Amino acid sequence: MIIKAVKQDDVHEYNDGAHDIDISSVWIENFIKKYDIKNVKLILTPRTNFNSRVVIHDIDNCIFYKIHKNKYDETVNVFLNAVNTPNIIVSTKFEDGCWIIKSSQASGTCLHDLVLNRTMLLTEKNGPLELTVLLDKYVKHVIDSYILFQNEAKRIFDDTKKLWVFPELVSSNVFYDYNKDIFTNVDLEYDEGTGSIFVSDKIYKTRLTIQILNIFTDWLKMELSSPPYNKIINFFDINKIEYIITSILNNK
């Protein structure tokens, strides 16, 4: 991932092809001028097996535009334009060959950065926050988020036979505002490249289990990067993992 802070007139400095991105600098420059974005940060994500993505951050207006090339799913588009997303405003559209996901900026700090820099937990206005307390709050957030999006999918599509596959709530996809005590999910589109993300009950259980295990692995990696090592591994035991999965599945 490459991040560049540039002014509107300097977008041409982005070098086509140098970062293995499908979206040209001309397209980006035209987009920035069209939406009159003066103070810009570009976040360039290299091409994967499915798509490449550029994130355009309108710093002055606290807005993010995720630009996907050669990727568009009408079901996801309908869902994201209708879903009630706590703490941020999200809208999407297809424009000039690209899928654009617009969202307001989440308050707080990226959970990944917050955990790795543990001193941040000790300097908030409301006093120190123990890691285990944060983990308890995070587990509740994960359960509530999966249940919310299940219910929202049923409301929007009136389809109770299939279940919505939610993006993984790994630490880099979640912000936490300690002073407001709120979590915010910032990556809402499912990025697997397989089209529809409505799945059967059996597949949903399998994917949910994999996602919760991936969340567990994500936290363990952070623990190994930021000792002491015992707090997270002792927190996410098999009983905790089973509790999360069961709590979500019992809502179906």
C-alpha positions as a printed Julia matrix, in Angstrom:
252×3 Matrix{Float64}:
   0.0     0.0     0.0
   1.3     3.45   -0.94
   0.0     6.71    0.5
   0.63   10.07   -1.13
  -0.58   13.44    0.1
  -0.92   15.73   -2.91
  -2.66   18.94   -3.92
  -5.22   18.98   -6.71
  -2.81   20.25   -9.35
  -0.14   17.67   -8.49
  -2.06   14.45   -9.1
  -0.21   13.94  -12.4
   2.84   13.0   -10.32
   1.2     9.62   -9.72
   2.95    7.3   -12.2
   0.67    5.0   -14.25
   1.7     1.36  -13.91
   4.36    1.98  -11.3
   2.11    0.73   -8.52
   0.37   -2.0   -10.52
  -2.96   -0.15  -10.4
  -5.55   -0.4   -13.19
  -6.93    3.1   -12.59
  -5.05    5.74  -14.57
  -3.72    9.01  -13.21
  -5.86   10.84  -15.79
  -9.01    9.22  -14.36
  -7.97   10.15  -10.83
  -7.1    13.71  -11.83
 -10.44   14.16  -13.61
 -12.31   12.72  -10.63
 -10.61   15.08   -8.19
 -11.32   18.09  -10.38
 -14.94   17.01  -11.0
 -15.65   16.82   -7.27
 -13.52   19.89   -6.55
 -11.32   18.15   -3.99
  -8.61   20.59   -2.96
  -6.62   18.72   -0.32
  -6.12   15.1    -1.35
  -4.51   11.96    0.02
  -4.22    8.97   -2.34
  -4.05    5.45   -0.9
  -2.97    3.05   -3.63
  -3.7    -0.65   -3.16
  -1.8    -2.98   -5.56
  -3.74   -5.29   -7.84
  -4.96   -8.55   -6.34
  -6.42  -11.6    -8.05
  -9.8    -9.85   -8.17
  -9.38   -6.11   -8.48
  -7.29   -3.08   -7.66
  -8.42   -0.14   -5.6
  -7.54    3.48   -5.11
  -8.82    5.39   -2.1
  -9.16    9.14   -2.52
  -9.33   10.99    0.79
 -10.93   14.43    0.65
  -9.17   15.74    3.74
 -11.01   19.06    4.02
 -14.48   17.46    3.94
 -13.57   14.23    5.79
 -14.8    12.01    2.95
 -13.3     8.81    1.52
 -13.92    7.59   -2.04
 -13.0     3.95   -2.66
 -12.54    3.48   -6.39
 -12.72   -0.08   -7.75
 -11.84   -0.85  -11.37
 -13.59   -3.74  -13.17
 -15.64   -4.65  -10.14
 -19.33   -4.05   -9.63
 -22.04   -6.06   -7.96
 -25.59   -4.68   -8.24
 -26.72   -6.57   -5.13
 -23.94   -5.01   -3.06
 -24.67   -1.62   -4.59
 -28.35   -1.78   -3.6
 -27.44   -3.0    -0.14
 -24.84   -0.35    0.64
 -27.14    2.45   -0.55
 -29.94    1.28    1.75
 -28.22   -0.18    4.8
 -28.23    1.66    8.12
 -24.54    2.0     8.91
 -23.8     3.13   12.47
 -21.61    6.24   12.85
 -20.8     6.78    9.14
 -22.72    7.64    5.96
 -22.15    5.37    2.95
 -23.33    5.61   -0.66
 -22.2     3.94   -3.9
 -22.52    4.36   -7.65
 -20.99    3.18  -10.92
 -19.35    5.99  -12.87
 -16.98    6.14  -15.85
 -16.14    2.43  -15.65
 -15.44    2.41  -11.93
 -17.4     1.5    -8.83
 -17.25    4.36   -6.33
 -17.99    3.85   -2.63
 -18.28    7.14   -0.76
 -18.17    7.24    3.02
 -17.78    9.79    5.76
 -14.77    9.58    8.05
 -15.03    7.44   11.17
 -14.2     9.07   14.47
 -11.51    7.67   16.71
  -8.45    5.58   15.87
  -7.91    2.49   13.77
  -8.17   -0.42   16.19
  -5.0    -2.0    14.79
  -2.96    1.13   15.53
  -4.59    1.52   18.92
  -3.63   -1.97   20.07
  -0.09   -1.87   18.69
   0.54    1.51   20.31
  -0.71    0.59   23.78
   0.31    3.97   25.2
  -2.67    5.43   23.3
  -4.93    3.46   25.62
  -3.46    5.27   28.6
  -3.79    8.86   27.41
  -7.5     9.2    26.66
  -9.62   11.81   28.46
 -11.64    9.21   30.32
  -8.59    7.57   31.86
  -6.7     4.35   31.04
  -8.43    1.54   29.2
  -7.3    -2.01   29.94
  -6.76   -4.2    26.89
  -9.07   -6.91   28.22
 -11.86   -4.34   28.64
 -11.32   -3.22   25.03
 -11.46   -6.86   23.92
 -14.77   -7.39   25.72
 -16.21   -4.33   24.01
 -14.84   -5.49   20.65
 -16.41   -8.96   20.95
 -19.8    -7.36   21.62
 -19.26   -5.11   18.61
 -18.47   -8.07   16.35
 -21.61   -9.94   17.43
 -23.81   -6.85   17.14
 -22.4    -6.01   13.68
 -23.06   -9.44   12.2
 -26.59   -9.47   13.63
 -27.27   -5.92   12.4
 -26.23   -6.74    8.85
 -28.22   -9.97    8.84
 -31.31   -8.03    9.85
 -30.6    -5.22    7.39
 -30.22   -7.69    4.51
 -33.59   -9.21    5.38
 -35.17   -5.75    5.57
 -33.73   -4.51    2.28
 -34.22   -7.64    0.18
 -37.03   -9.35    2.09
 -35.1   -12.59    1.72
 -35.06  -14.78    4.82
 -33.73  -17.89    3.08
 -30.23  -16.62    2.45
 -27.72  -14.82    4.65
 -25.46  -11.86    4.02
 -21.72  -12.47    4.2
 -20.24   -9.62    6.2
 -16.67   -8.38    5.59
 -14.16   -9.55    8.15
 -13.97   -7.25   11.15
 -10.22   -7.48   11.49
  -8.59   -4.69   13.44
  -7.59   -2.67   10.36
 -11.26   -2.48    9.28
 -12.56   -1.11   12.58
 -12.15    2.28   14.3
 -12.67    2.85   18.02
 -13.47    6.2    19.61
 -12.71    5.8    23.31
 -14.2     9.12   24.39
 -17.52    8.26   22.71
 -17.12    4.51   23.37
 -18.13    3.55   19.83
 -16.74    1.2    17.2
 -17.15    1.9    13.49
 -16.74   -0.55   10.6
 -15.01    1.18    7.7
 -14.82   -1.56    5.04
 -18.37   -2.65    4.24
 -18.06   -4.13    0.76
 -17.25   -7.84    0.57
 -14.12   -8.29   -1.51
 -13.98  -11.86   -2.71
 -14.68  -11.39   -6.41
 -17.35  -14.09   -6.55
 -20.36  -11.92   -7.38
 -23.39  -12.26   -5.15
 -22.7   -12.39   -1.43
 -25.99  -13.95   -0.44
 -25.23  -17.52    0.57
 -27.03  -20.56    1.91
 -27.23  -21.37    5.61
 -24.54  -24.06    5.39
 -22.09  -21.85    3.5
 -22.77  -18.96    5.85
 -21.82  -21.06    8.88
 -18.59  -22.13    7.2
 -17.63  -18.6     6.16
 -18.58  -17.16    9.52
 -16.36  -19.68   11.31
 -13.45  -18.89    8.99
 -13.94  -15.14    9.49
 -14.02  -15.37   13.29
 -10.88  -17.52   13.23
  -9.23  -14.93   10.98
 -10.18  -12.22   13.48
  -8.62  -14.33   16.22
  -5.44  -14.78   14.14
  -5.31  -11.05   13.44
  -5.33  -10.27   17.15
  -2.68  -12.89   17.87
  -0.39  -11.32   15.29
  -0.82   -7.97   17.0
  -0.05   -9.56   20.37
   3.19  -11.0    19.02
   4.1    -7.54   17.76
   3.35   -5.85   21.06
   4.25   -7.8    24.23
   3.28   -8.95   26.8
   2.0   -11.93   24.9
  -0.48  -13.51   27.28
  -3.48  -11.15   27.4
  -4.91  -11.73   23.94
  -4.12  -15.44   23.64
  -5.74  -16.04   27.04
  -8.76  -13.96   26.1
  -9.53  -15.61   22.75
  -9.78  -19.2    23.92
 -11.94  -21.79   22.17
 -14.89  -21.04   24.43
 -14.82  -17.36   23.45
 -14.68  -18.22   19.75
 -17.6   -20.65   20.1
 -19.55  -18.02   22.04
 -19.13  -15.44   19.25
 -20.18  -17.85   16.5
 -23.13  -19.25   18.45
 -24.39  -15.78   19.39
 -24.43  -14.74   15.73
 -25.99  -17.95   14.41
 -28.73  -17.94   17.06
 -30.04  -14.7    15.54
 -30.81  -16.23   12.11
